[in-house]
Amino acid sequence: MTIGESIRQGFHYARSCRSLWLFGFFVGIASGGSSSGGAGGNSGPDDGGGIAGLPFALSVADFPPIIFAMLAVVAVLALVAIVLHYISEGALIEGIVRKRHGGHMSTGEGFRAGWAHWGVLLRIALLYFASVIGSLVLLVLPCVLAMRAFGLVGGLVLGVPALLIAVPWLITLHLVQAFASRIAVLENRRAIDAIYKARLFLHGRIMHGLKLIVAAFVGTVAIGLIGLVALAPIALLLVALTYVMQIFLVILIGCLIVVPAGCVLVAIIGTFRSSIWTIGYVTEVNA
């Protein structure tokens, strides 16, 4: 399949599989970006179990119970979001293949299919994440040590080869994870078995995987631009309304229009990206 054919088929399934948009929404949120955080170093000594670096000491007893209740709620919501994400991934894979064969999947059927596979998809994702972190540590640590020992020149001597190794290796890990997810769902395999078969499947198909990456990126950008163009007149109308209506009412109207439209856009993007990889895998298997 060419990149254009992949994008065209992805658009077709994203537009026609409306019963899968709910699942596409949860997948689309995750594929829109990722957040990362780092731990900062201590800037001062800790006094009596308080938080270091502050002009005064804080202990756990200084926080009201509502704070811990809110943290517990956030933790539960995060867990639910993770489960829904992998349920949605499984539902999209099953639903798109069923649509390709002329069938139809309802939202209820999608939940049942996704629930049957969310655990294995989570395990594959965790193994992929651990592989990425481990690879980065192995590649970056020698560069850091060389920089500390020999300065910038030493870091560059090891850093350039490490970068040349890291890029294709991380792309390969991404391809293995994407295909392993399809194999696990469509062939009902365990995580390790699916990853092993994905490695075998990828032999001789690296270029095919790169085309799918490009197709998913280009198609996502195209859908985003189409959405912005469609919402631009609404935004201009809302700006004009600020001259004749109270700003609160304009914001309320904007939320009632823009938020649902944005959710649909995210759902279409999620369905599109999943269909790119699913059809890309199924087409090669049946070739």
BELMO-V577025 format. One record per run of one state. SS is the DSSP state (alpha for helix, beta for strand, coil for the rest). FROM is the first residue (numbers start at 1). TO is the last residue. If there is no record, write none. Layout:
BEGIN
ss=SS from=FROM to=TO
ss=SS from=FROM to=TO
END
This chain:
BEGIN
ss=coil from=1 to=2
ss=alpha from=3 to=16
ss=coil from=17 to=17
ss=alpha from=18 to=31
ss=coil from=32 to=59
ss=alpha from=60 to=62
ss=coil from=63 to=64
ss=alpha from=65 to=100
ss=coil from=101 to=106
ss=alpha from=107 to=150
ss=coil from=151 to=151
ss=alpha from=152 to=186
ss=coil from=187 to=190
ss=alpha from=191 to=202
ss=coil from=203 to=205
ss=alpha from=206 to=241
ss=coil from=242 to=246
ss=alpha from=247 to=285
ss=coil from=286 to=287
END
